[in-house]
Amino acid sequence: MGLPYAEVIGDPIAHSKSPTIHKFWLGKLGVEGDYRAARVGGRDLQSYLEARRTDPDWRGCNVTIPHKQRVISLLDEVRDFDIGAVNCVVRQKGRLIGLNTDTEGVGEAFRSAVDTSAPICVLGAGGAARAVIASLDFLAVYRWRLVARDRARAQALSDQLAMAAGIYGFEAAESALAGAIGVINATPLGMTGFPEMPEMVLHGLRGMRGRRLWGIKRGAFALDMVYTPARTAFLEAADSAGIEITDGLTVLIGQAAGAFWQFFGAQPPREHDIELRELLTS
């Protein structure tokens, strides 16, 4: 047998910081292994998985845009807590098992209680949004507003998860933000290589300074799941409004920790998180 390895797959994939994270942990622990990035298009997803299924050195893969939902039908078993999205695939006795460690990453951004007196606004209706909603459901968050380009997809998500949610297009982002206690960007908007965050969202965030009855309430939070760059226009706008912000690296490192255990059978050395964050932003 050769060197054990895991991968992250997606299309595009050049932006991924997952190889840096996993290689950093492997090095700190002195564990023999490798972690790679592989660009896999939609038409190649099935053949990729079938090839890796028989590779004795392959330990699994993380799954990113746009495959988190597409991959499900190609797996032998899914253990995603009925989220409907998979971001981690491992092989167990020849079977491909789908998991979701995004929930662990989101959980790291919400270690304390969440104010449930007002709605939380989520931008997006894909796999990342599903993980966000599932994670905060455990914290008794039941009032939601979904902002998505495809309102039908957002409505389908709301129906599938049996959640009470207002559905908005991006053109109505300011209305969606009004009165919310938190805003979470679960889209790739603003990430390097992707379209910018729409101005109507940024305008809505910037206009909230000092407002009490219109716009986000005091004590609100903003989480951007985008991690490249770590400081996005979304977070800049929220910060300028005096909103507590959390960047996507928090979620990325948190979800990677759960995957690392699955791939390499060791707990990542989280005592080095400060050094890791410096590495990821250098």
C-alpha atoms as an extended CHARMM CRD file, in Angstrom:
* protein
*
       282  EXT
         1         1  MET       CA              0.0000000000        0.0000000000        0.0000000000  PROA      1               0.0000000000
         2         2  GLY       CA              1.0400000000        3.5670000000       -0.6370000000  PROA      2               0.0000000000
         3         3  LEU       CA              0.5150000000        6.7690000000        1.2980000000  PROA      3               0.0000000000
         4         4  PRO       CA             -2.9970000000        7.1710000000        2.7670000000  PROA      4               0.0000000000
         5         5  TYR       CA             -4.7400000000       10.2290000000        1.3740000000  PROA      5               0.0000000000
         6         6  ALA       CA             -8.0010000000       12.1300000000        1.3210000000  PROA      6               0.0000000000
         7         7  GLU       CA             -9.2510000000       14.8450000000       -1.0030000000  PROA      7               0.0000000000
         8         8  VAL       CA            -11.6360000000       17.7180000000       -1.4840000000  PROA      8               0.0000000000
         9         9  ILE       CA            -13.6580000000       17.6460000000       -4.6900000000  PROA      9               0.0000000000
        10        10  GLY       CA            -15.6840000000       20.3210000000       -6.4250000000  PROA      10              0.0000000000
        11        11  ASP       CA            -15.8860000000       22.4800000000       -9.5150000000  PROA      11              0.0000000000
        12        12  PRO       CA            -14.1880000000       24.9470000000       -9.2450000000  PROA      12              0.0000000000
        13        13  ILE       CA            -11.7300000000       23.8250000000       -6.5880000000  PROA      13              0.0000000000
        14        14  ALA       CA             -8.6500000000       26.0840000000       -6.8320000000  PROA      14              0.0000000000
        15        15  HSD       CA            -10.0200000000       28.3360000000       -4.0630000000  PROA      15              0.0000000000
        16        16  SER       CA            -10.1620000000       25.5290000000       -1.4870000000  PROA      16              0.0000000000
        17        17  LYS       CA             -8.1020000000       25.8700000000        1.6700000000  PROA      17              0.0000000000
        18        18  SER       CA             -8.8800000000       22.3400000000        2.8530000000  PROA      18              0.0000000000
        19        19  PRO       CA             -5.5160000000       20.8910000000        1.7290000000  PROA      19              0.0000000000
        20        20  THR       CA             -3.7000000000       23.5250000000        3.7850000000  PROA      20              0.0000000000
        21        21  ILE       CA             -5.7610000000       22.6970000000        6.8850000000  PROA      21              0.0000000000
        22        22  HSD       CA             -5.4190000000       18.9310000000        6.7210000000  PROA      22              0.0000000000
        23        23  LYS       CA             -1.7320000000       18.9760000000        5.8150000000  PROA      23              0.0000000000
        24        24  PHE       CA             -1.0950000000       21.3590000000        8.7200000000  PROA      24              0.0000000000
        25        25  TRP       CA             -2.7350000000       18.9230000000       11.1330000000  PROA      25              0.0000000000
        26        26  LEU       CA             -0.9980000000       15.8850000000        9.6360000000  PROA      26              0.0000000000
        27        27  GLY       CA              2.3290000000       17.6430000000       10.0910000000  PROA      27              0.0000000000
        28        28  LYS       CA              1.6490000000       18.6940000000       13.6750000000  PROA      28              0.0000000000
        29        29  LEU       CA              0.6490000000       15.1460000000       14.6180000000  PROA      29              0.0000000000
        30        30  GLY       CA              3.4000000000       13.4400000000       12.6600000000  PROA      30              0.0000000000
        31        31  VAL       CA              0.8120000000       11.2970000000       10.8880000000  PROA      31              0.0000000000
        32        32  GLU       CA              1.7750000000        9.8460000000        7.5220000000  PROA      32              0.0000000000
        33        33  GLY       CA             -0.8020000000       10.8920000000        4.9790000000  PROA      33              0.0000000000
        34        34  ASP       CA             -1.7200000000       13.4180000000        2.3300000000  PROA      34              0.0000000000
        35        35  TYR       CA             -4.6830000000       15.5780000000        1.4270000000  PROA      35              0.0000000000
        36        36  ARG       CA             -5.3030000000       16.8040000000       -2.1010000000  PROA      36              0.0000000000
        37        37  ALA       CA             -7.7040000000       18.8870000000       -4.1670000000  PROA      37              0.0000000000
        38        38  ALA       CA             -9.3610000000       17.3730000000       -7.2300000000  PROA      38              0.0000000000
        39        39  ARG       CA            -11.5040000000       19.2470000000       -9.6980000000  PROA      39              0.0000000000
        40        40  VAL       CA            -14.4460000000       16.9750000000      -10.5000000000  PROA      40              0.0000000000
        41        41  GLY       CA            -17.1880000000       18.1150000000      -12.8460000000  PROA      41              0.0000000000
        42        42  GLY       CA            -20.7810000000       16.9420000000      -12.6320000000  PROA      42              0.0000000000
        43        43  ARG       CA            -20.3920000000       14.4290000000      -15.4540000000  PROA      43              0.0000000000
        44        44  ASP       CA            -17.3090000000       12.9370000000      -13.8130000000  PROA      44              0.0000000000
        45        45  LEU       CA            -18.6720000000       12.5950000000      -10.2840000000  PROA      45              0.0000000000
        46        46  GLN       CA            -19.8440000000        8.9890000000      -10.6150000000  PROA      46              0.0000000000
        47        47  SER       CA            -16.6730000000        7.7730000000      -12.3100000000  PROA      47              0.0000000000
        48        48  TYR       CA            -14.5590000000        9.5670000000       -9.7020000000  PROA      48              0.0000000000
        49        49  LEU       CA            -16.3180000000        7.7900000000       -6.8480000000  PROA      49              0.0000000000
        50        50  GLU       CA            -16.1800000000        4.3940000000       -8.5140000000  PROA      50              0.0000000000
        51        51  ALA       CA            -12.4490000000        4.7620000000       -9.1280000000  PROA      51              0.0000000000
        52        52  ARG       CA            -11.7560000000        5.8310000000       -5.5460000000  PROA      52              0.0000000000
        53        53  ARG       CA            -13.9170000000        3.0280000000       -4.1470000000  PROA      53              0.0000000000
        54        54  THR       CA            -11.2510000000        0.5130000000       -5.2140000000  PROA      54              0.0000000000
        55        55  ASP       CA             -8.1960000000        2.6200000000       -4.3170000000  PROA      55              0.0000000000
        56        56  PRO       CA             -6.7370000000        1.0920000000       -1.1190000000  PROA      56              0.0000000000
        57        57  ASP       CA             -4.9660000000        4.3270000000       -0.1910000000  PROA      57              0.0000000000
        58        58  TRP       CA             -8.0320000000        6.5780000000       -0.4760000000  PROA      58              0.0000000000
        59        59  ARG       CA             -9.5820000000        7.4600000000        2.8820000000  PROA      59              0.0000000000
        60        60  GLY       CA            -12.4240000000        9.6520000000        1.6210000000  PROA      60              0.0000000000
        61        61  CYS       CA            -13.1930000000       13.1120000000        0.3740000000  PROA      61              0.0000000000
        62        62  ASN       CA            -14.7700000000       16.3700000000        1.3390000000  PROA      62              0.0000000000
        63        63  VAL       CA            -17.4480000000       17.5720000000       -1.0670000000  PROA      63              0.0000000000
        64        64  THR       CA            -17.9800000000       21.1950000000       -1.9880000000  PROA      64              0.0000000000
        65        65  ILE       CA            -19.8280000000       23.2520000000       -4.6050000000  PROA      65              0.0000000000
        66        66  PRO       CA            -21.7430000000       22.0820000000       -6.5910000000  PROA      66              0.0000000000
        67        67  HSD       CA            -21.8960000000       18.4410000000       -5.4790000000  PROA      67              0.0000000000
        68        68  LYS       CA            -23.2410000000       18.4370000000       -1.9110000000  PROA      68              0.0000000000
        69        69  GLN       CA            -26.6840000000       17.3330000000       -3.0120000000  PROA      69              0.0000000000
        70        70  ARG       CA            -25.8120000000       15.6680000000       -6.3230000000  PROA      70              0.0000000000
        71        71  VAL       CA            -23.5190000000       13.1600000000       -4.6580000000  PROA      71              0.0000000000
        72        72  ILE       CA            -26.2360000000       11.6430000000       -2.4800000000  PROA      72              0.0000000000
        73        73  SER       CA            -27.7330000000        9.3850000000       -5.1820000000  PROA      73              0.0000000000
        74        74  LEU       CA            -24.2890000000        7.8960000000       -5.8690000000  PROA      74              0.0000000000
        75        75  LEU       CA            -23.6190000000        6.7320000000       -2.3110000000  PROA      75              0.0000000000
        76        76  ASP       CA            -24.4320000000        3.4620000000       -0.5830000000  PROA      76              0.0000000000
        77        77  GLU       CA            -25.5900000000        5.1210000000        2.6320000000  PROA      77              0.0000000000
        78        78  VAL       CA            -26.1740000000        8.6670000000        3.8700000000  PROA      78              0.0000000000
        79        79  ARG       CA            -25.9420000000        9.7480000000        7.5060000000  PROA      79              0.0000000000
        80        80  ASP       CA            -26.6880000000       13.4450000000        7.2480000000  PROA      80              0.0000000000
        81        81  PHE       CA            -29.4210000000       13.8510000000        9.8950000000  PROA      81              0.0000000000
        82        82  ASP       CA            -31.9540000000       14.3030000000        7.0600000000  PROA      82              0.0000000000
        83        83  ILE       CA            -30.2840000000       17.5490000000        6.0100000000  PROA      83              0.0000000000
        84        84  GLY       CA            -30.3030000000       16.5250000000        2.3660000000  PROA      84              0.0000000000
        85        85  ALA       CA            -26.6700000000       17.5060000000        1.7700000000  PROA      85              0.0000000000
        86        86  VAL       CA            -23.3330000000       15.7270000000        2.1630000000  PROA      86              0.0000000000
        87        87  ASN       CA            -19.9310000000       17.3620000000        2.5410000000  PROA      87              0.0000000000
        88        88  CYS       CA            -17.8870000000       14.3030000000        3.5240000000  PROA      88              0.0000000000
        89        89  VAL       CA            -17.6450000000       10.8150000000        1.9820000000  PROA      89              0.0000000000
        90        90  VAL       CA            -15.8090000000        7.9200000000        3.6130000000  PROA      90              0.0000000000
        91        91  ARG       CA            -15.3740000000        4.2870000000        2.6500000000  PROA      91              0.0000000000
        92        92  GLN       CA            -16.3450000000        1.6190000000        5.1470000000  PROA      92              0.0000000000
        93        93  LYS       CA            -15.9590000000       -2.0280000000        4.1450000000  PROA      93              0.0000000000
        94        94  GLY       CA            -16.2120000000       -1.1540000000        0.4920000000  PROA      94              0.0000000000
        95        95  ARG       CA            -19.2970000000        1.0060000000        0.9220000000  PROA      95              0.0000000000
        96        96  LEU       CA            -19.3700000000        4.7620000000        0.3750000000  PROA      96              0.0000000000
        97        97  ILE       CA            -20.9450000000        6.5910000000        3.3070000000  PROA      97              0.0000000000
        98        98  GLY       CA            -22.0520000000       10.2170000000        3.1230000000  PROA      98              0.0000000000
        99        99  LEU       CA            -21.7940000000       12.4700000000        6.1890000000  PROA      99              0.0000000000
       100       100  ASN       CA            -22.3180000000       16.1360000000        6.9700000000  PROA      100             0.0000000000
       101       101  THR       CA            -19.6750000000       17.8210000000        9.1250000000  PROA      101             0.0000000000
       102       102  ASP       CA            -20.7790000000       21.3060000000        8.0390000000  PROA      102             0.0000000000
       103       103  THR       CA            -23.0750000000       21.2350000000       11.0510000000  PROA      103             0.0000000000
       104       104  GLU       CA            -20.0260000000       20.9230000000       13.3090000000  PROA      104             0.0000000000
       105       105  GLY       CA            -18.4890000000       23.9430000000       11.6360000000  PROA      105             0.0000000000
       106       106  VAL       CA            -21.6180000000       26.0420000000       12.0000000000  PROA      106             0.0000000000
       107       107  GLY       CA            -21.8730000000       24.8950000000       15.6050000000  PROA      107             0.0000000000
       108       108  GLU       CA            -18.4530000000       26.4320000000       16.3090000000  PROA      108             0.0000000000
       109       109  ALA       CA            -19.8390000000       29.8130000000       15.3130000000  PROA      109             0.0000000000
       110       110  PHE       CA            -22.6980000000       29.4630000000       17.8040000000  PROA      110             0.0000000000
       111       111  ARG       CA            -21.1750000000       28.1970000000       21.0190000000  PROA      111             0.0000000000
       112       112  SER       CA            -23.5130000000       30.3560000000       23.0940000000  PROA      112             0.0000000000
       113       113  ALA       CA            -27.2720000000       30.6850000000       23.0520000000  PROA      113             0.0000000000
       114       114  VAL       CA            -28.9670000000       32.4020000000       20.1250000000  PROA      114             0.0000000000
       115       115  ASP       CA            -31.5900000000       35.0640000000       20.7260000000  PROA      115             0.0000000000
       116       116  THR       CA            -34.8070000000       33.5760000000       19.3290000000  PROA      116             0.0000000000
       117       117  SER       CA            -36.9200000000       36.6930000000       19.8000000000  PROA      117             0.0000000000
       118       118  ALA       CA            -36.4390000000       37.6880000000       16.1520000000  PROA      118             0.0000000000
       119       119  PRO       CA            -35.9530000000       35.8430000000       12.8540000000  PROA      119             0.0000000000
       120       120  ILE       CA            -32.6310000000       34.7690000000       11.4180000000  PROA      120             0.0000000000
       121       121  CYS       CA            -32.0260000000       35.6010000000        7.7710000000  PROA      121             0.0000000000
       122       122  VAL       CA            -30.1840000000       33.0560000000        5.6060000000  PROA      122             0.0000000000
       123       123  LEU       CA            -28.8260000000       33.9210000000        2.1760000000  PROA      123             0.0000000000
       124       124  GLY       CA            -28.9830000000       30.8200000000       -0.0060000000  PROA      124             0.0000000000
       125       125  ALA       CA            -30.9860000000       27.6300000000       -0.3660000000  PROA      125             0.0000000000
       126       126  GLY       CA            -28.3360000000       25.0150000000       -1.1170000000  PROA      126             0.0000000000
       127       127  GLY       CA            -26.3440000000       22.5030000000        0.8870000000  PROA      127             0.0000000000
       128       128  ALA       CA            -24.6820000000       25.0800000000        3.1260000000  PROA      128             0.0000000000
       129       129  ALA       CA            -28.0290000000       26.6690000000        3.9680000000  PROA      129             0.0000000000
       130       130  ARG       CA            -29.3940000000       23.2490000000        4.8980000000  PROA      130             0.0000000000
       131       131  ALA       CA            -26.5180000000       22.6970000000        7.3280000000  PROA      131             0.0000000000
       132       132  VAL       CA            -27.0610000000       26.1320000000        8.8740000000  PROA      132             0.0000000000
       133       133  ILE       CA            -30.7370000000       25.5020000000        9.4770000000  PROA      133             0.0000000000
       134       134  ALA       CA            -30.1370000000       22.0210000000       10.8880000000  PROA      134             0.0000000000
       135       135  SER       CA            -27.4560000000       23.3360000000       13.2550000000  PROA      135             0.0000000000
       136       136  LEU       CA            -29.5500000000       26.1960000000       14.6030000000  PROA      136             0.0000000000
       137       137  ASP       CA            -32.6180000000       24.0020000000       14.8800000000  PROA      137             0.0000000000
       138       138  PHE       CA            -30.8600000000       22.3580000000       17.8350000000  PROA      138             0.0000000000
       139       139  LEU       CA            -30.6930000000       25.8120000000       19.4350000000  PROA      139             0.0000000000
       140       140  ALA       CA            -34.4660000000       26.2620000000       19.1390000000  PROA      140             0.0000000000
       141       141  VAL       CA            -34.3320000000       28.7490000000       16.2700000000  PROA      141             0.0000000000
       142       142  TYR       CA            -37.6440000000       28.4100000000       14.4900000000  PROA      142             0.0000000000
       143       143  ARG       CA            -38.1800000000       31.7620000000       12.7710000000  PROA      143             0.0000000000
       144       144  TRP       CA            -36.4430000000       32.1030000000        9.4440000000  PROA      144             0.0000000000
       145       145  ARG       CA            -36.1960000000       34.2580000000        6.3630000000  PROA      145             0.0000000000
       146       146  LEU       CA            -34.6150000000       32.7850000000        3.2460000000  PROA      146             0.0000000000
       147       147  VAL       CA            -33.1370000000       34.9950000000        0.5370000000  PROA      147             0.0000000000
       148       148  ALA       CA            -32.3630000000       33.2050000000       -2.7260000000  PROA      148             0.0000000000
       149       149  ARG       CA            -32.1160000000       33.8440000000       -6.4390000000  PROA      149             0.0000000000
       150       150  ASP       CA            -34.3560000000       30.8270000000       -7.0150000000  PROA      150             0.0000000000
       151       151  ARG       CA            -37.3610000000       31.4310000000       -4.7840000000  PROA      151             0.0000000000
       152       152  ALA       CA            -38.9240000000       28.1170000000       -5.8010000000  PROA      152             0.0000000000
       153       153  ARG       CA            -35.8410000000       26.2840000000       -4.5290000000  PROA      153             0.0000000000
       154       154  ALA       CA            -36.0020000000       28.2140000000       -1.2700000000  PROA      154             0.0000000000
       155       155  GLN       CA            -39.6650000000       27.3420000000       -0.8810000000  PROA      155             0.0000000000
       156       156  ALA       CA            -38.8930000000       23.6740000000       -1.5430000000  PROA      156             0.0000000000
       157       157  LEU       CA            -36.2230000000       23.7860000000        1.1680000000  PROA      157             0.0000000000
       158       158  SER       CA            -38.6620000000       25.3760000000        3.5930000000  PROA      158             0.0000000000
       159       159  ASP       CA            -41.2890000000       22.7380000000        2.8200000000  PROA      159             0.0000000000
       160       160  GLN       CA            -38.8520000000       19.8280000000        3.0470000000  PROA      160             0.0000000000
       161       161  LEU       CA            -37.5100000000       20.9020000000        6.4380000000  PROA      161             0.0000000000
       162       162  ALA       CA            -40.9870000000       21.8500000000        7.6760000000  PROA      162             0.0000000000
       163       163  MET       CA            -39.7570000000       25.2710000000        8.7130000000  PROA      163             0.0000000000
       164       164  ALA       CA            -41.7620000000       28.4600000000        8.9530000000  PROA      164             0.0000000000
       165       165  ALA       CA            -39.8790000000       30.8130000000        6.6610000000  PROA      165             0.0000000000
       166       166  GLY       CA            -40.4690000000       33.9690000000        4.7150000000  PROA      166             0.0000000000
       167       167  ILE       CA            -39.1260000000       33.6540000000        1.1600000000  PROA      167             0.0000000000
       168       168  TYR       CA            -37.4340000000       36.6270000000       -0.5330000000  PROA      168             0.0000000000
       169       169  GLY       CA            -35.5200000000       37.3340000000       -3.7030000000  PROA      169             0.0000000000
       170       170  PHE       CA            -32.2790000000       39.2980000000       -3.5290000000  PROA      170             0.0000000000
       171       171  GLU       CA            -34.0830000000       42.3610000000       -4.8050000000  PROA      171             0.0000000000
       172       172  ALA       CA            -36.0100000000       42.3440000000       -1.5090000000  PROA      172             0.0000000000
       173       173  ALA       CA            -32.9710000000       41.7190000000        0.7000000000  PROA      173             0.0000000000
       174       174  GLU       CA            -33.4830000000       44.8910000000        2.7410000000  PROA      174             0.0000000000
       175       175  SER       CA            -36.9770000000       43.7600000000        3.6920000000  PROA      175             0.0000000000
       176       176  ALA       CA            -35.6350000000       40.3300000000        4.6300000000  PROA      176             0.0000000000
       177       177  LEU       CA            -32.9800000000       41.8970000000        6.8650000000  PROA      177             0.0000000000
       178       178  ALA       CA            -35.4140000000       44.2130000000        8.6020000000  PROA      178             0.0000000000
       179       179  GLY       CA            -35.9330000000       43.1500000000       12.2030000000  PROA      179             0.0000000000
       180       180  ALA       CA            -33.7400000000       40.0500000000       11.9530000000  PROA      180             0.0000000000
       181       181  ILE       CA            -31.4150000000       39.1440000000       14.8060000000  PROA      181             0.0000000000
       182       182  GLY       CA            -28.8420000000       37.4520000000       12.5930000000  PROA      182             0.0000000000
       183       183  VAL       CA            -27.7290000000       37.1790000000        8.9780000000  PROA      183             0.0000000000
       184       184  ILE       CA            -25.8710000000       34.1960000000        7.5330000000  PROA      184             0.0000000000
       185       185  ASN       CA            -24.4040000000       34.0870000000        4.0520000000  PROA      185             0.0000000000
       186       186  ALA       CA            -24.6390000000       30.4590000000        2.9270000000  PROA      186             0.0000000000
       187       187  THR       CA            -23.8520000000       31.2350000000       -0.7120000000  PROA      187             0.0000000000
       188       188  PRO       CA            -20.5010000000       31.5290000000       -2.5380000000  PROA      188             0.0000000000
       189       189  LEU       CA            -21.2730000000       35.1710000000       -3.3380000000  PROA      189             0.0000000000
       190       190  GLY       CA            -18.2420000000       37.2790000000       -2.5060000000  PROA      190             0.0000000000
       191       191  MET       CA            -15.8070000000       34.3670000000       -2.7070000000  PROA      191             0.0000000000
       192       192  THR       CA            -12.7710000000       34.7050000000       -4.9440000000  PROA      192             0.0000000000
       193       193  GLY       CA            -13.7680000000       33.5480000000       -8.4270000000  PROA      193             0.0000000000
       194       194  PHE       CA            -17.5070000000       33.9400000000       -7.7880000000  PROA      194             0.0000000000
       195       195  PRO       CA            -19.8970000000       36.8800000000       -8.2950000000  PROA      195             0.0000000000
       196       196  GLU       CA            -19.8310000000       39.6830000000       -5.7380000000  PROA      196             0.0000000000
       197       197  MET       CA            -22.4080000000       39.9800000000       -2.9810000000  PROA      197             0.0000000000
       198       198  PRO       CA            -25.3390000000       41.9910000000       -4.4280000000  PROA      198             0.0000000000
       199       199  GLU       CA            -25.2900000000       45.6440000000       -3.4630000000  PROA      199             0.0000000000
       200       200  MET       CA            -28.8300000000       45.4680000000       -2.0750000000  PROA      200             0.0000000000
       201       201  VAL       CA            -27.5760000000       43.1440000000        0.6740000000  PROA      201             0.0000000000
       202       202  LEU       CA            -24.5970000000       45.3580000000        1.4950000000  PROA      202             0.0000000000
       203       203  HSD       CA            -26.7800000000       48.4460000000        1.4530000000  PROA      203             0.0000000000
       204       204  GLY       CA            -29.2140000000       46.7930000000        3.8180000000  PROA      204             0.0000000000
       205       205  LEU       CA            -26.4060000000       45.9410000000        6.2410000000  PROA      205             0.0000000000
       206       206  ARG       CA            -24.7850000000       49.3860000000        6.1020000000  PROA      206             0.0000000000
       207       207  GLY       CA            -28.0710000000       51.1500000000        6.7310000000  PROA      207             0.0000000000
       208       208  MET       CA            -28.6910000000       49.4350000000       10.0330000000  PROA      208             0.0000000000
       209       209  ARG       CA            -26.4020000000       51.5570000000       12.2010000000  PROA      209             0.0000000000
       210       210  GLY       CA            -28.3220000000       53.0360000000       15.1240000000  PROA      210             0.0000000000
       211       211  ARG       CA            -31.6810000000       51.6220000000       14.1160000000  PROA      211             0.0000000000
       212       212  ARG       CA            -33.8670000000       49.8300000000       16.6080000000  PROA      212             0.0000000000
       213       213  LEU       CA            -37.1800000000       49.1510000000       14.9200000000  PROA      213             0.0000000000
       214       214  TRP       CA            -35.9800000000       48.8630000000       11.3350000000  PROA      214             0.0000000000
       215       215  GLY       CA            -33.0270000000       46.7520000000       10.3670000000  PROA      215             0.0000000000
       216       216  ILE       CA            -31.1370000000       44.2850000000       12.4710000000  PROA      216             0.0000000000
       217       217  LYS       CA            -31.6630000000       44.6200000000       16.2040000000  PROA      217             0.0000000000
       218       218  ARG       CA            -28.8480000000       45.5220000000       18.5620000000  PROA      218             0.0000000000
       219       219  GLY       CA            -26.8470000000       42.4840000000       19.6280000000  PROA      219             0.0000000000
       220       220  ALA       CA            -27.2330000000       40.9700000000       16.1690000000  PROA      220             0.0000000000
       221       221  PHE       CA            -24.6810000000       38.7680000000       14.4300000000  PROA      221             0.0000000000
       222       222  ALA       CA            -23.4950000000       38.1560000000       10.8920000000  PROA      222             0.0000000000
       223       223  LEU       CA            -21.7960000000       34.9620000000        9.7340000000  PROA      223             0.0000000000
       224       224  ASP       CA            -20.2270000000       34.6180000000        6.2960000000  PROA      224             0.0000000000
       225       225  MET       CA            -19.4950000000       31.0310000000        5.2740000000  PROA      225             0.0000000000
       226       226  VAL       CA            -17.2060000000       32.3430000000        2.5310000000  PROA      226             0.0000000000
       227       227  TYR       CA            -13.5640000000       31.9360000000        3.5650000000  PROA      227             0.0000000000
       228       228  THR       CA            -11.6250000000       33.3010000000        0.5680000000  PROA      228             0.0000000000
       229       229  PRO       CA            -11.1240000000       36.1330000000        1.3240000000  PROA      229             0.0000000000
       230       230  ALA       CA            -11.5790000000       35.8610000000        5.0670000000  PROA      230             0.0000000000
       231       231  ARG       CA            -12.6880000000       39.4900000000        5.2410000000  PROA      231             0.0000000000
       232       232  THR       CA            -15.4920000000       39.8330000000        2.6890000000  PROA      232             0.0000000000
       233       233  ALA       CA            -17.5420000000       42.8410000000        1.6230000000  PROA      233             0.0000000000
       234       234  PHE       CA            -20.4540000000       41.2310000000        3.4860000000  PROA      234             0.0000000000
       235       235  LEU       CA            -18.4950000000       41.2160000000        6.7510000000  PROA      235             0.0000000000
       236       236  GLU       CA            -17.1390000000       44.7190000000        6.1360000000  PROA      236             0.0000000000
       237       237  ALA       CA            -20.6830000000       46.0540000000        5.7360000000  PROA      237             0.0000000000
       238       238  ALA       CA            -21.8970000000       44.2370000000        8.8450000000  PROA      238             0.0000000000
       239       239  ASP       CA            -18.9130000000       45.3900000000       10.8920000000  PROA      239             0.0000000000
       240       240  SER       CA            -19.4810000000       49.0030000000        9.8610000000  PROA      240             0.0000000000
       241       241  ALA       CA            -23.0260000000       48.6870000000       11.2000000000  PROA      241             0.0000000000
       242       242  GLY       CA            -21.7540000000       47.5450000000       14.5880000000  PROA      242             0.0000000000
       243       243  ILE       CA            -22.8980000000       43.9510000000       14.0810000000  PROA      243             0.0000000000
       244       244  GLU       CA            -20.8880000000       41.1130000000       15.6400000000  PROA      244             0.0000000000
       245       245  ILE       CA            -19.2040000000       39.2140000000       12.8020000000  PROA      245             0.0000000000
       246       246  THR       CA            -17.8380000000       35.6900000000       12.3450000000  PROA      246             0.0000000000
       247       247  ASP       CA            -15.8220000000       34.7380000000        9.2680000000  PROA      247             0.0000000000
       248       248  GLY       CA            -15.9750000000       31.6040000000        7.1720000000  PROA      248             0.0000000000
       249       249  LEU       CA            -12.6680000000       30.2610000000        8.4630000000  PROA      249             0.0000000000
       250       250  THR       CA            -14.3950000000       29.4450000000       11.7510000000  PROA      250             0.0000000000
       251       251  VAL       CA            -16.8680000000       27.2030000000        9.9390000000  PROA      251             0.0000000000
       252       252  LEU       CA            -14.2460000000       25.8060000000        7.5550000000  PROA      252             0.0000000000
       253       253  ILE       CA            -11.8860000000       24.7280000000       10.3250000000  PROA      253             0.0000000000
       254       254  GLY       CA            -14.7460000000       23.3170000000       12.3870000000  PROA      254             0.0000000000
       255       255  GLN       CA            -16.1140000000       21.1420000000        9.5970000000  PROA      255             0.0000000000
       256       256  ALA       CA            -12.5960000000       20.0550000000        8.6420000000  PROA      256             0.0000000000
       257       257  ALA       CA            -11.9940000000       18.8070000000       12.1790000000  PROA      257             0.0000000000
       258       258  GLY       CA            -14.8690000000       16.3540000000       11.9310000000  PROA      258             0.0000000000
       259       259  ALA       CA            -13.7000000000       15.1560000000        8.5240000000  PROA      259             0.0000000000
       260       260  PHE       CA            -10.0740000000       14.7570000000        9.6450000000  PROA      260             0.0000000000
       261       261  TRP       CA            -11.1350000000       12.2880000000       12.3120000000  PROA      261             0.0000000000
       262       262  GLN       CA            -13.1050000000       10.3030000000        9.7400000000  PROA      262             0.0000000000
       263       263  PHE       CA            -10.2020000000       10.2070000000        7.2720000000  PROA      263             0.0000000000
       264       264  PHE       CA             -7.1720000000        9.6820000000        9.4850000000  PROA      264             0.0000000000
       265       265  GLY       CA             -8.5540000000        8.3460000000       12.7850000000  PROA      265             0.0000000000
       266       266  ALA       CA             -6.9660000000       11.0970000000       14.8780000000  PROA      266             0.0000000000
       267       267  GLN       CA             -8.2650000000       14.2030000000       16.5770000000  PROA      267             0.0000000000
       268       268  PRO       CA             -6.8430000000       17.3620000000       14.9820000000  PROA      268             0.0000000000
       269       269  PRO       CA             -4.5740000000       19.4540000000       17.2410000000  PROA      269             0.0000000000
       270       270  ARG       CA             -6.9280000000       22.3820000000       17.7690000000  PROA      270             0.0000000000
       271       271  GLU       CA             -4.5330000000       24.0110000000       20.2340000000  PROA      271             0.0000000000
       272       272  HSD       CA             -2.7740000000       25.3330000000       17.1250000000  PROA      272             0.0000000000
       273       273  ASP       CA             -5.8420000000       27.1040000000       15.6940000000  PROA      273             0.0000000000
       274       274  ILE       CA             -4.2930000000       30.5730000000       15.9690000000  PROA      274             0.0000000000
       275       275  GLU       CA             -1.2540000000       29.4740000000       13.9930000000  PROA      275             0.0000000000
       276       276  LEU       CA             -3.5030000000       27.7480000000       11.4560000000  PROA      276             0.0000000000
       277       277  ARG       CA             -5.6240000000       30.8450000000       10.9360000000  PROA      277             0.0000000000
       278       278  GLU       CA             -2.4820000000       32.9130000000       10.3810000000  PROA      278             0.0000000000
       279       279  LEU       CA             -1.3480000000       30.3840000000        7.7920000000  PROA      279             0.0000000000
       280       280  LEU       CA             -4.7050000000       30.4840000000        6.0170000000  PROA      280             0.0000000000
       281       281  THR       CA             -4.7460000000       34.2700000000        5.8190000000  PROA      281             0.0000000000
       282       282  SER       CA             -1.0900000000       34.8500000000        4.9240000000  PROA      282             0.0000000000
